[in-house]
Amino acid sequence: MAVTTVISAAIWPNIVSYDQVDERYNQLTRKDQPSSAANIVDATKNEAIEISTMGAIIFIVGASIFLIMLYFFMSNWCIKVLIVMFCIGSIQGMLFVVVSLISRMFRGCGNITVEFPVFGEVTILSIVVLPFCVAFAVVWATHQESTYAWIGQDILGICLMIIVLQTAQLPNIKVASALLVSAFLYDIFWVFISPFIFKESVMIAVAHGKNSGGNAIPMLLRIPRFFDPWGGYDMIGFGDIIFPGLLVSFTRRFDAENKKGKLNGYFFWISFGYAFGLFLTYLGLYLMNGHGQPALLYLVPCTLGLTVILGWTRGELSLLWSHEKPKSSNSSTPET
């Protein structure tokens, strides 16, 4: 699920865009009336937030403070607040995903819009899909004790992470290094070093909801251990998907902008590196008799490390380090 989420988020603009699928249709479509799927992708690109080096470090520091607060003050009401916040974000993510896919499959169905006083121009398709997304989240939130509640949580979480990875972007490897190295140290400290200070692993305690009566936070993907007689769940936090996913998405954009193929590009190899890093994570979990593992301990070397090695051997490390987006062709085209 994690690998599929990372790759899907990276190639999402290609998934929902049909501009290159049917050239004959494109020739018959008016240039001043782009498809709704293209509009959705363009709108997301325009709203994309580029992470800065300082912003990356501040985010990790803030995440540490938040984790400490959860460890000491986590209770049932705190979990409920997090569930509400998770539902709000995942509803927006599911709306984005479903509307994008429907617009991709049924061309033109998302072009009809209505004007709302507060929200402005809204498509009819979004209005129709929104109640379904809200109902899905509400049903999951009210049936969390169900045996199959993990399915709803994973669907909502994947949709949330897809829209996050469309909204936030890494501009270059310099910022990626600041973010991933900080997250690498963050994960190691709160899993392996924190027990020497707090007598237990803070990260594992919060993930399992130890101080909230066993109610775990929803910001993770989980799947039952089907063949384990003791039961339980395998879990991976959103950060272990989003942080490396930002780098995978960057390599996808870099390959597209520099006209690179599969083997001489970076996206294919970094995606493989992410999958291999997850394999190493679960291998470490097995070798340490089920003790929780800091996934970024394995994922960062297998993604950021691999990117640096490939860039260095290809003589492109400086280009990756200070990568700048190419200027829009429209802005450079002289008027006639």
N, C-alpha and C positions, 0 to 999 in steps of 0.2 A: 504493500500500500504506500509506503514512504517513497519508494523508487518511482512508482507510477505517478504519485502526486508531484514530485520534483520535475520529472520529464514532461508531464502534461502542462504544468504551469509554464515551463520554459517554451514550449511550442504552442501555447494557447492561441496566440494570434494566427498561427497557421491552421489550427483546428477549426476556428470559427470563421475564418475568411475563405470565401469561395471565389475570390477575384482571379486566381490562377487555375481554378478547376474547370471552368466553362468559359473559354475565351469567346465563343459565339454569343453566349448570353451577355457577356461584358460589352461586346460591340453593339448590342441592341439596347443596352441600358444607358440612359442619359447620364452624361458625365456630371451634371449638377445635382443628381439624385443618387448618391452612393447607397449601397445596401445597408440595412439596419445592423447586420453583423459587423460590417466594416465600421459603422458609426460607433458601435460599442467598443471595439478595439481601439479606435482612434481616441475616443473619450477617455479611456483608461490610460492611454499613453500620455495624453495631455495632463492628466491628473497625477502622473507618476512622480514620486518623491525620490530624489537622489540622496542617498545617505552620504554624509560627510565623515571624515576621519574622527573629528571630535564628537560628532553625533553617535558614531558607533561605540566609542569608549563610554560616553555618558549613558548610553542605553544599557550596556553591560553592568555598569555601576548601579543604575536604577533597578535592573533585574535582581541584583544581589540584595539590595535593600528590600525589595518586594518579597523575595524568598525568605529573608529573615523575619519579616512581619508575618508572613504566612505561618512560619514555624512556631512563633511564640503566641500569636493571637488567632490562629485558625480555629474556627468553630463552625457549628452547623449554619448559623446565619451568614457567616463569611462565605461558606461554600455556596449558599443560595445566591448571594450577590454575584459571585463568579459565574454561576450557571446562567443567571439573567444576562450578564455581559456577554458570555459565550453565545447565548441564543441570539442576541441582537446582532452580533457580528456575523454569525453563521447564517442568519436569515438573509443578510445583505449578500453574503458570499453565494448562497444557493440561488438567490434571485439573479445574480450576475451570471452564474454558470448556466442555469436553465434557460434564461432569456437568450443568452449567446448561442446555445446549441439549437434552440427552436428556430431562431432567426437564421441560423446556418442551414437547417434542414428545409425550412419553408420560406423561401425567399420572398421578401416584401411584407411578411406578416407583421413585422415590427415597425413599419413606417407610419402607421396611423397614430397620431398623438392627440392629447387633450391638454388644456391649460388649467393648472391648479394655482390658487392664490399664493400658497406658500412654497410649493415644490417646483413651480414653473411648468415647463413642458414635459409631459410624461407619456410614454407609449402605452397604448391599450394593452399590449402584450404584458407589460410589467404589472399593470393593475390586475390582470387576470391571474398571473402566476404568483403574485405576492401572497394571497390568502393560503395557497397551497404550502408555500415555504413557512409561513407562520404556523400553520396547523402541524406541519411536520416537526418543527422545533418544540411546540407545546406538547405534543404527544410524547416526544422523547423525554422532555423535562419532567413530565408527570408519571412516566413509567421507567424510571432509572433502575428500579430494582428488578425489572424484567430480565429474563435470561438472555434475550436478544437485544437489550438496550445498547450494547456495544456497537451494533450495526448502525443504528441511528446516530450515535456519537461520532463514529468514524466518517459517515457521509457528511454530516455537518462540519466536522473538522477539516475534511479534505476541501470542501467548498470554501471554507474560510481561508485556508492557506493558499488556495489558488488565487483568490482576489488580493490577498496580501502580497503575493509574489508578482502580481501585475501592477500593484500600486507602488511598492518600494523597489528601488533599483540601485545596484552598485555601479558607480561610474568607471571604476578602474580597479586594478589589482592592489593598488596602494590602500584604498579604503577597505577592500576585501581582506587584506592582511590584518589591518587594525581590528576589524570586526571579528574575524574568525580566530585570530590568535587570542584576543580577549575572551571570546566565548570558550576557546580551548582551555584556558587557564581557569575560567569560571567553573566549567564542568568538573575539572579535576579537583579543584579546591572543595566544592560543595559535596562531592561524592566521597573522595578518598581522604582529604585532609581535615574536613570539618569534624569527623568523629573524635579527633584528638582534642578538640576544643569543646564540642557540645555532647560528647559521649555517644553520639550516633551520627549517621550520615543525614545531614539536613535535607539534601535533595531527595533521598529515598523516603524519608519520613513524610515529607510534604506530598510526594507523588502518591504514596499509599494512604494519605489522610490519617496518619497515626494519631494526631492530636485533635481530630474532629470526629471521633467515633467511627473511623473507617470509611468516611465519605471522601472519596478521592476527587481532586480537582479535575475538571473536564478538559483541560488544555493538553490533551494527549490522545494518540491513537492507541487502541487496545484490541487484542484478539484473544479469545480463550485458548488455553493450552489443552487442546482436544485430546492429546494422547498422554497427558500427565495425570496419574491417578490421584494426585493431591489437588488438582484443579488450579485455579488462579488464572492470571492474565499475563501475557507479554505486552509491554507498553513501551511507547517511544514518544517523547515530548515534542511539542510543536517546534521548539527551538532547534532540535536535532534535524528537523526537516527544512525549516525556513532559512536558517543561516547558511547551510551548504547550498540550499536551493537558490538563494540569491546569486551565488557564484556560478551555478549551473546556468541560470538564466542569462547572466552576463556573457558567458562563453557562447551561448546561442546567438546573442545579438552581435557579439564580436565576429563570429564566423560569417554571419549574414552580411555585415557591413564590409568585410574584407574578402568576400566571395570565396570562402574556404569550403572545401569538400568535407566528407565525413572523416577520412583518415588523416588529412593534413590540417584539420581544424582542431578545436578543443572540446566542443560540446559532447561528442561521442565518447571521448576518453574520460572526461570528467564525470559524465553520467555513469560510466562503467566503474570509475573510481569510487563514486558514492555507493554504488551497490556492493562493491568489494569491501568498503569500509563498514557497511552494515553487517556483512558476513563476519568480519573480524569482531564486531561488537558482540554478536551472538556466540561466536566461538569463545570469546573471553567470558561471557556469561556462563557458558557450559563449563569451562575450565575452572572457574571460581565458584562452582557449586551454586549457581543461581544468585550470587551477590550482584546487586545492581551495578551496571557499568556506565561510566560517562561516555556516551556514544561519540561525542565530539573528539575524544581522545584518539579515536580511530578514523573518524570522518574527515577531520581537518587535514591530517597528513595525506590522506587518499584523494582529497579534492584540491585544496590550496597548494599542498606540496607538489602534487602532480602537475598542476598548472604552471608553477614556477619552473619545474624541471623541464617541461615541454617548451615553455617560452625561452628558457636559457639555451637549450640545445638547438632550437630553431632560430636563435638570434632575434627573437621578438619580445624579449622580456621588457625592454624599455618601452615598447609600444603598448604592451599590456599594463605596465605600471602607471603610465600617464595617459591612458587612452582617452581620447576626446571624440565625441560624436561628430560625424561628418555634417557639414552645414547643409541645410535644406537646399535642394536644387532650385526651388521656387524663388528663394531669396537671392540667388546668384544669377538668375536668368534676366538679362536686360529687357526692358520693355521695347516693343516694336511699334 
